[in-house]
Each structure stands twice: as C-alpha cells, then as structure tokens.
Amino acid sequence: MLTSWRTTFAGIGAILVAVGAAATAHFDTDPTTVVDFGVLVAAILAGIGLISARDNGVTSEQANAPKT
C-alpha cells in the first residue's frame, strides 16, 4: 500500500472529500440541501479503488504483485 503512495493518498482524499460533502449537506441548516447517497457511495468506492491501485512508477516486484 505505501509503495503506491500517490494513488493511496488520492484515494484517501477522495473518501474524505465525499464524506465531508455529505456531512456538510446533512448538517446544513438549509432544508433543501440533501445528501445524494448514490454519489457518496460512488465516490467512496472510487477512493477504495484508488487505495488498492498501483502507481505507474511502481514495478510489480516493488508492489509484491502475484505472478501469473
């Protein structure tokens, strides 16, 4: 995970932004603002995908990728 730090940090950032936007929409005093759970779930899944992805500059050996 830490060998691909660029995509890991991008994934963590995507999750934090999604949760922050949902929390802001939920706790906002404007009653017309609603949390779009579809967008929230999609952003969290994208963040998880980025966390598990490998950077372009990381070799398979560095990432301990399984041999096929």
Backbone bond lengths (Angstrom), bond angles and torsions (degrees), N, CA, C in turn:
res aa  C-N    CA-C-N  psi(-1)  N-CA   C-N-CA  omega(-1)  CA-C   N-CA-C  phi
1 M - - - 1.452 - - 1.521 110.63 -
2 L 1.304 118.35 -45.98 1.453 119.67 -177.03 1.522 113.46 -78.26
3 T 1.345 117.56 -12.31 1.461 118.01 175.06 1.520 110.42 -72.20
4 S 1.306 118.18 -24.75 1.465 123.02 177.05 1.522 109.17 -108.30
5 W 1.300 116.07 61.26 1.458 120.63 -171.31 1.523 112.57 -67.70
6 R 1.314 118.75 -28.99 1.469 120.06 -178.79 1.528 111.39 -64.35
7 T 1.324 116.19 -50.69 1.464 118.42 -179.61 1.526 111.56 -72.41
8 T 1.329 116.97 -29.77 1.465 119.41 177.03 1.527 110.45 -63.90
9 F 1.320 116.92 -46.54 1.463 119.73 179.40 1.523 111.59 -67.68
10 A 1.337 117.61 -34.76 1.464 119.96 176.30 1.525 110.87 -64.81
11 G 1.326 116.79 -39.27 1.463 120.43 177.59 1.507 112.75 -66.43
12 I 1.327 115.88 -43.87 1.467 119.53 177.35 1.525 110.42 -62.69
13 G 1.327 116.21 -40.66 1.468 120.48 177.99 1.517 111.90 -63.14
14 A 1.322 117.20 -41.54 1.470 120.65 179.26 1.517 111.12 -62.82
15 I 1.330 116.35 -41.82 1.468 119.99 179.06 1.522 110.67 -66.57
16 L 1.328 117.08 -43.39 1.469 119.76 -179.81 1.524 112.13 -64.03
17 V 1.316 117.14 -40.33 1.468 120.21 178.51 1.524 110.18 -65.79
18 A 1.326 117.70 -42.16 1.464 120.73 -179.70 1.521 111.49 -63.92
19 V 1.321 116.49 -45.71 1.470 120.03 -179.89 1.526 110.16 -68.17
20 G 1.315 117.28 -38.16 1.468 120.37 177.77 1.514 112.63 -64.26
21 A 1.323 116.58 -41.71 1.465 119.97 178.07 1.527 111.02 -66.34
22 A 1.323 116.75 -39.33 1.465 119.72 178.22 1.522 111.02 -67.09
23 A 1.320 117.07 -40.11 1.467 120.13 178.46 1.518 110.98 -66.16
24 T 1.324 116.33 -40.43 1.470 119.71 177.71 1.523 110.88 -62.67
25 A 1.337 116.83 -43.25 1.462 120.14 179.33 1.526 111.07 -66.88
26 H 1.315 116.67 -35.99 1.467 119.93 -178.24 1.528 112.10 -71.90
27 F 1.315 117.46 -42.28 1.460 121.00 -175.43 1.528 113.46 -94.28
28 D 1.322 117.26 4.78 1.456 121.24 177.83 1.528 109.24 -69.98
29 T 1.320 116.42 146.40 1.467 119.97 -179.36 1.525 112.37 -80.74
30 D 1.332 118.00 -7.91 1.454 121.72 178.37 1.535 109.12 -79.12
31 P 1.338 118.37 117.13 1.464 119.79 -175.89 1.531 113.84 -70.96
32 T 1.329 118.34 -13.80 1.462 119.94 -179.85 1.534 112.30 -84.20
33 T 1.311 117.54 -11.77 1.458 121.51 179.02 1.523 109.30 -84.80
34 V 1.325 116.33 122.28 1.462 120.92 -179.59 1.528 109.41 -124.35
35 V 1.313 115.25 157.92 1.464 121.38 177.28 1.520 107.95 -85.52
36 D 1.328 116.70 124.35 1.461 121.69 175.67 1.525 107.38 -90.44
37 F 1.332 116.28 100.18 1.462 120.65 -174.11 1.521 112.13 -68.72
38 G 1.311 118.24 -26.68 1.462 120.71 176.80 1.517 111.32 -64.92
39 V 1.317 115.98 -43.87 1.461 120.68 177.54 1.518 110.28 -67.65
40 L 1.320 117.15 -39.59 1.461 121.15 179.32 1.524 111.23 -61.55
41 V 1.327 117.01 -47.86 1.465 120.77 -179.80 1.529 110.70 -64.95
42 A 1.328 117.40 -41.13 1.467 120.51 179.28 1.527 111.43 -62.71
43 A 1.320 117.18 -41.26 1.455 120.45 179.82 1.526 111.68 -68.77
44 I 1.314 117.09 -38.41 1.464 120.30 178.05 1.533 110.23 -66.99
45 L 1.321 117.59 -41.35 1.461 120.14 177.65 1.525 111.43 -65.77
46 A 1.327 117.10 -37.40 1.464 119.77 175.71 1.523 110.79 -64.18
47 G 1.318 117.17 -39.85 1.460 120.71 177.00 1.516 112.11 -63.96
48 I 1.331 117.00 -39.88 1.463 120.45 177.18 1.529 110.13 -65.26
49 G 1.318 116.17 -39.25 1.459 119.70 176.65 1.516 112.07 -63.03
50 L 1.317 117.12 -39.76 1.459 119.95 177.59 1.523 111.68 -68.03
51 I 1.313 117.23 -36.84 1.464 119.69 178.81 1.523 110.23 -63.48
52 S 1.318 117.01 -38.75 1.457 119.82 -177.52 1.526 113.14 -86.07
53 A 1.325 118.12 -5.94 1.465 121.67 -179.21 1.521 111.11 -78.91
54 R 1.326 114.85 165.81 1.458 121.05 -179.80 1.526 108.72 -112.44
55 D 1.329 116.68 139.27 1.457 121.35 177.28 1.525 110.18 -64.80
56 N 1.329 116.15 155.39 1.453 121.13 177.77 1.525 111.22 -66.62
57 G 1.313 118.74 -30.93 1.448 122.70 -177.47 1.517 114.25 -85.57
58 V 1.320 118.38 4.17 1.458 122.28 -178.12 1.523 108.35 -105.29
59 T 1.309 116.57 127.40 1.465 120.10 179.05 1.522 110.24 -78.22
60 S 1.324 115.12 166.47 1.464 119.99 178.78 1.525 111.14 -63.32
61 E 1.311 116.56 -36.08 1.466 120.11 179.30 1.520 110.88 -67.21
62 Q 1.332 117.00 -40.47 1.466 120.24 178.91 1.523 111.25 -65.80
63 A 1.316 116.42 -34.41 1.466 120.47 -178.25 1.521 112.32 -87.98
64 N 1.331 117.55 1.06 1.470 122.55 -177.46 1.515 111.87 54.04
65 A 1.329 115.71 42.83 1.468 121.00 179.55 1.519 109.74 -71.03
66 P 1.329 117.91 143.22 1.468 119.50 178.91 1.524 110.59 -69.11
67 K 1.309 115.61 145.52 1.458 120.91 179.32 1.518 108.94 -84.28
68 T 1.317 115.63 136.27 1.468 119.19 -179.39 1.498 111.31 -104.00
